[in-house]
Amino acid sequence: MVAVVGAGFGGLGVAYKLAQAGVRVHVYEGNPRAGGLAEGVPLEGGSHLKAGTLKSAPIERFYHHLFTSDSVFIETLKELGIENRLRFFPSTNGFWHKGRMYDISRPTGLLKFSALSVKDRIRLGAFILRARSRKDWHALDKISAREWVVCHAGENVYRVVWEPLLRAKFGDKADSISAAWLWSKIRLRSSSRKGWGRERLGYVQGGFDFVVQSLIRDIERHNGRFFWGRNVTEILPLSKGLRLVTAGRRQTYDAIVLTVAPEIASRVVHGLTLPEQARLGTIRHQANICIVLTLKESISSVYWLSVADTSFPFVAVIEHTRMIPREWYGGKHIVYLSRYTDPKDRWYTATDKEILDEIPRELRRIFPRFSAHFIEHSMISRARFAQPITSVGYAEHIPPLETSIPGLYLASMAQIYPIDRGTNYALKQGYETAEKVRKYLAR
Ligand SMILES: Cc1cc2nc3c(=O)[nH]c(=O)nc-3n(C[C@H](O)[C@H](O)[C@H](O)COP(=O)(O)OP(=O)(O)OC[C@H]3O[C@@H](n4cnc5c(N)ncnc54)[C@H](O)[C@@H]3O)c2cc1C
C-alpha cells in the first residue's frame, strides 16, 4: 500500500498511475479540497458546491492556462475521455511601461515598442530568436539571466524589459536567477505561437477543477482513497515500511510519495541524511498573492498585461474573460491581479480588507476609468510555496526523486527545471515517480 502526500496535480498524477496499475493508494491532503495551486472554487464564493449545481464554472484561485506544448496534460485529458473540454484560444498580450501599454500580441508588436530605440528593438528580437533556437541549457545554468541578456541584447534591453519582470517575480533575488530559467520561459511562450502568428493558449471548459475531479473519480474507481483536511506531520522509517502520522491517524505504508515543497519535506521526514536535509532546506520559494475580481465591466483590452513598473504592486493584470468566453461565468468579467512576494511582504501579510481598500487606487493608475463600483465579488488567495527561486547553479541543488530512505520519494514543483513549474510538468513528474514506486514494490 502506498501513501501520496498532497492532492495537487503532482500527487493526483502519482495516485492516478499507481491506482491504474493495481496498487492500493491513500492520498492525504492538508486542504479540505483538491487541486493545490490549481484549485478551483465557485465564482460565487462560499464552500464548494457539487459540479452541476454551480451557476458558472469554478475559477482557479491562481490564474491558469495551458500551452500547446503541454502534451502530458493533453494526453491525460484523452485518457480520461474529456479531451472535448479542451479549447485553445488566441491570446492577446500587453506590456505596461512608463504609463503606456504596448500591444505585443504578435511578434511584430516588437517593431512598435518605442520604449526601446530601434537598435535595441532589433537586438531584443535577435535575442529572442536566438533563445528560441537554442537547444541546450546546461551552460546557461552557470550564468545569470542578467549576464545573458546584457551580453546578447545590451543593458537597456535588460533594464526595460526583463529586469522589472524578474524583479516582480523574484524580488531582490532577480539578478541571481539563472539564464536557463529565462531561456526555458522564452521557449515555452513561443512554443504556443506558430511562426509570426499569435500565441494560442488552452483552457478546460469547467476549469482545471473539472480535470481534478475526473482524476479523483478515476483513482477512486481503482480503489484509491482520499483523506481531506489531513496535514501529514511526521514520516518515520520503520524496519519494514514507513509510518505516516496525521492528526488522529497513524498508518504504515510500503512506500510514500511526498509532493510538497522540499522545505516541508525536510521538517516532516525523520531519518534523512544530514546533507540531504540541508539540501532540501536550501531550496527557497517566493510566495504569491492572487486577487480574483468579478467585475461588472471589462477593464483591460488584452488577456495578459505584464506590468514593468515595480512601484505597481502586481506583476500582471490578467483579464481571464478577455480570452475565455464570458458566458461560462454567467456573463461576468473576471480579472486576476498577481503578486509574487517574500512571505514577509506587506501585501502578503495584510488583511483582505486592507488589500481591497488599496486596489481601486492602484488599478486607476493603469485603467483611469476603474471604479470600486465595478467590483461585484472578490477572492484573495495566498500560496506560501508558489515559485522556486531558481538561482545560478540551481541544477546542482535539485534533489532526486528517490530519497536516501528506501520507499520514500519526493516529487515537488521545485524539482522541475529549467522549465518553469506547471500542471503539465507536475503530472509528468508524478507519472515518472509512480513508475519508480511500482518498480520498487515489485523488487
Ligand atoms: C500564480 C500561479 C500561476 C500559475 N499559472 C499556471 C498556469 O497558467 N498553467 C500551469 O500549468 N501551471 C501554472 N502554475 C503552476 C501550477 O499551479 C503548479 O505547477 C502545479 O499546480 C503544482 O502541482 P503540485 O502538485 O506539484 O504542487 P501543489 O499544487 O502545490 O500541491 C501540493 C499539495 O500538497 C498539500 N500539502 C502541503 N503540505 C502538506 C502536508 N504536510 N500534508 C498534506 N498535504 C500537504 C498542499 O495543500 C497542496 O494541495 C501557476 C502557479 C502559480 C502560483
PDBQT file of the ligand as one rigid body, heavy atoms in Angstrom, charges set to zero:
ROOT
HETATM    1  C1  LIG A 501       0.243  32.284  -9.550  1.00  0.00    +0.000 C 
HETATM    2  C2  LIG A 501       0.441  30.974 -10.251  1.00  0.00    +0.000 A 
HETATM    3  C3  LIG A 501       0.065  30.826 -11.577  1.00  0.00    +0.000 A 
HETATM    4  C4  LIG A 501       0.254  29.618 -12.235  1.00  0.00    +0.000 A 
HETATM    5  N1  LIG A 501      -0.144  29.518 -13.531  1.00  0.00    +0.000 NA
HETATM    6  C5  LIG A 501      -0.070  28.322 -14.173  1.00  0.00    +0.000 A 
HETATM    7  C6  LIG A 501      -0.563  28.158 -15.478  1.00  0.00    +0.000 A 
HETATM    8  O1  LIG A 501      -1.045  29.106 -16.105  1.00  0.00    +0.000 OA
HETATM    9  N2  LIG A 501      -0.500  26.924 -16.050  1.00  0.00    +0.000 N 
HETATM   10  C7  LIG A 501       0.029  25.853 -15.387  1.00  0.00    +0.000 A 
HETATM   11  O2  LIG A 501       0.020  24.731 -15.923  1.00  0.00    +0.000 OA
HETATM   12  N3  LIG A 501       0.546  25.986 -14.144  1.00  0.00    +0.000 NA
HETATM   13  C8  LIG A 501       0.515  27.191 -13.531  1.00  0.00    +0.000 A 
HETATM   14  N4  LIG A 501       1.014  27.331 -12.259  1.00  0.00    +0.000 N 
HETATM   15  C9  LIG A 501       1.786  26.232 -11.671  1.00  0.00    +0.000 C 
HETATM   16  C10 LIG A 501       0.915  25.072 -11.226  1.00  0.00    +0.000 C 
HETATM   17  O3  LIG A 501      -0.129  25.529 -10.410  1.00  0.00    +0.000 OA
HETATM   18  C11 LIG A 501       1.808  24.123 -10.426  1.00  0.00    +0.000 C 
HETATM   19  O4  LIG A 501       2.940  23.776 -11.162  1.00  0.00    +0.000 OA
HETATM   20  C12 LIG A 501       1.101  22.822 -10.069  1.00  0.00    +0.000 C 
HETATM   21  O5  LIG A 501      -0.213  23.054  -9.645  1.00  0.00    +0.000 OA
HETATM   22  C13 LIG A 501       1.916  22.157  -8.981  1.00  0.00    +0.000 C 
HETATM   23  O6  LIG A 501       1.295  20.989  -8.549  1.00  0.00    +0.000 OA
HETATM   24  P1  LIG A 501       1.932  20.174  -7.334  1.00  0.00    +0.000 P 
HETATM   25  O7  LIG A 501       1.012  19.061  -7.060  1.00  0.00    +0.000 OA
HETATM   26  O8  LIG A 501       3.349  19.877  -7.637  1.00  0.00    +0.000 OA
HETATM   27  O9  LIG A 501       2.005  21.206  -6.120  1.00  0.00    +0.000 OA
HETATM   28  P2  LIG A 501       0.809  21.900  -5.328  1.00  0.00    +0.000 P 
HETATM   29  O10 LIG A 501      -0.259  22.286  -6.256  1.00  0.00    +0.000 OA
HETATM   30  O11 LIG A 501       1.458  22.955  -4.500  1.00  0.00    +0.000 OA
HETATM   31  O12 LIG A 501       0.249  20.726  -4.396  1.00  0.00    +0.000 OA
HETATM   32  C14 LIG A 501       0.846  20.348  -3.201  1.00  0.00    +0.000 C 
HETATM   33  C15 LIG A 501      -0.277  19.932  -2.265  1.00  0.00    +0.000 C 
HETATM   34  O13 LIG A 501       0.297  19.418  -1.061  1.00  0.00    +0.000 OA
HETATM   35  C16 LIG A 501      -0.520  19.817   0.012  1.00  0.00    +0.000 C 
HETATM   36  N5  LIG A 501       0.277  19.749   1.246  1.00  0.00    +0.000 N 
HETATM   37  C17 LIG A 501       1.329  20.531   1.612  1.00  0.00    +0.000 A 
HETATM   38  N6  LIG A 501       1.831  20.130   2.791  1.00  0.00    +0.000 NA
HETATM   39  C18 LIG A 501       1.078  19.074   3.191  1.00  0.00    +0.000 A 
HETATM   40  C19 LIG A 501       1.104  18.216   4.337  1.00  0.00    +0.000 A 
HETATM   41  N7  LIG A 501       2.024  18.358   5.295  1.00  0.00    +0.000 N 
HETATM   42  N8  LIG A 501       0.168  17.240   4.428  1.00  0.00    +0.000 NA
HETATM   43  C20 LIG A 501      -0.771  17.060   3.448  1.00  0.00    +0.000 A 
HETATM   44  N9  LIG A 501      -0.829  17.843   2.345  1.00  0.00    +0.000 NA
HETATM   45  C21 LIG A 501       0.080  18.829   2.212  1.00  0.00    +0.000 A 
HETATM   46  C22 LIG A 501      -0.937  21.235  -0.362  1.00  0.00    +0.000 C 
HETATM   47  O14 LIG A 501      -2.082  21.642   0.351  1.00  0.00    +0.000 OA
HETATM   48  C23 LIG A 501      -1.171  21.091  -1.858  1.00  0.00    +0.000 C 
HETATM   49  O15 LIG A 501      -2.516  20.783  -2.150  1.00  0.00    +0.000 OA
HETATM   50  C24 LIG A 501       0.838  28.520 -11.557  1.00  0.00    +0.000 A 
HETATM   51  C25 LIG A 501       1.210  28.659 -10.218  1.00  0.00    +0.000 A 
HETATM   52  C26 LIG A 501       1.026  29.866  -9.570  1.00  0.00    +0.000 A 
HETATM   53  C27 LIG A 501       1.431  30.000  -8.134  1.00  0.00    +0.000 C 
ENDROOT
TORSDOF 0
